[in-house]
Amino acid sequence: MAKSQQTFSKSEKEKKRLKRREEKQKKKEARRAEAKENGGGIPLAYVDFNGNLVDTPPDPSMKVEIEAEDIVLGIPKKEEGDVEEFDPVRKGKVSFFDTSKGFGFIIDSENNEKYFCHVSGLIDEIAENDSVTFELEKGMKGMNAVKVTLVK
């Protein structure tokens, strides 16, 4: 005759698993009984006219009628007067530039922001305290000054 493959640890694990299953079933039945006692279901939530969740229904006298033609889907077309001209060229002053390392910083004259400038973004050669014009471009660590030209 062959021995049973069931070892002591296997039987203990099986008992624990069955016990957990029974406890889970008891909790499930308790939740169902409590839901029946309390009337069951989910309490209703309403959205007021400001978009907030409330427990009371909204006042029908405050209802606003909206015509279907007034709803705009997508981006409205721009009119001639709506277009705001944006000049990408900025003016500034070189606060620091190291020619041996090939980088420096330019301070914008409008908002006094400091922008990084690399030698690859230069059109003219620059030095410290030079007035320059430049454009901004998104870099890895922030905005970089590119197309830097010397103002004469």
Salt bridges, closest charged atoms under 4 A:
GLU12 OE2 - LYS15 NZ 3.95
GLU14 OE2 - ARG17 NH2 2.61
ASP108 OD2 - ARG90 NH1 2.37
GLU135 OE1 - LYS147 NZ 3.82
